[in-house]
Amino acid sequence: MTTARNRFISFLIKECSGLNYVLLNYIYYDLAQIPSHETLEFLIDKDDYKTLLYVISSAKEIKSLKSRKEVGVQIIKIVFADHSSFVMKIKIELSRNGIILMNSREMLKHSLTNNENIKIPAPCYQFENILLSSIFNKKDVDEKFRNYFSNFNFETRSKIFAHIRPKYNFILNVLDDLYAFNDNNYSKIRNTIKSQKQNKGWRYSFHKIVFAFDYLIRFSVTRWEQLRGTESHSENQRTVSHELKNLLQRNSLIRY
């Protein structure tokens, strides 16, 4: 049975078709395959960020919505009229502790649109993002991602290999050698990232200041901002949508 959560995801993908975004860590071939507990992560261009918040605020069947800004990410939790729920994260940079991990513009520029009109990173960027996320958390790449990459054909895996190996100076024979965490790979990746221009000079100082500010805000503002009673068939839906939009923008990563 189709839930309000599923209808919301379909609505979101349709309304965002003209936006410059990608779904990070999306490894499915059908929206219906997304587990009910899974969080969807959006990486979106700064110029389209406000439009994404507007799309979310205009959705129907929302019973309550919570929004919170954390370090480099806006988290949104929605409960729908049928009691199904949905969590999403929105990012405008791929960073960690004030260090830029990957070039977001490059990932967005090389996005692919799958059969369901969902924009996802090109395989080499998808692999790199998942690898970095795992290695900076000092854990092995999850089995579900290993299975996903194992289904790529030889040509695609070769392109990923050609992208990853020279960038981080890896000595390896197959991509599978990167799945298990080890300190040597962690050091190579960390040193490569710290040597890139976005993490040097004034850029480094700027990102560290933004990180420090967001970090302080995260621990000084602990509560979620929440709006209740937003079911779409209420007479004041237009007012509710406006209030939702204001709530989302108060917690946004960019001030308008």
Secondary structure, DSSP 8 states (H G I E B T S, - for coil): ---HHHHHHHHHHHHTTTS-EEEET---SSGGGS-TT--EEEEE-HHHHHHHHHHHHT-SSEEEEEEEEETTEEEEEEEETTS-EEEEEEESSEEETTEEEE-HHHHHHT-EE-TTS-EE--HHHHHHHHHHHHHHTTS---HHHHHHHHTS-HHHHHHHHHHHHHHHT---SSGGGGSS--HHHHHHHHHHHHTSGGGSHHHHHHHHHHHHHHHHHHHH--S-EEEE---TTSTTHHHHHHHHHHHHHHT-SS--
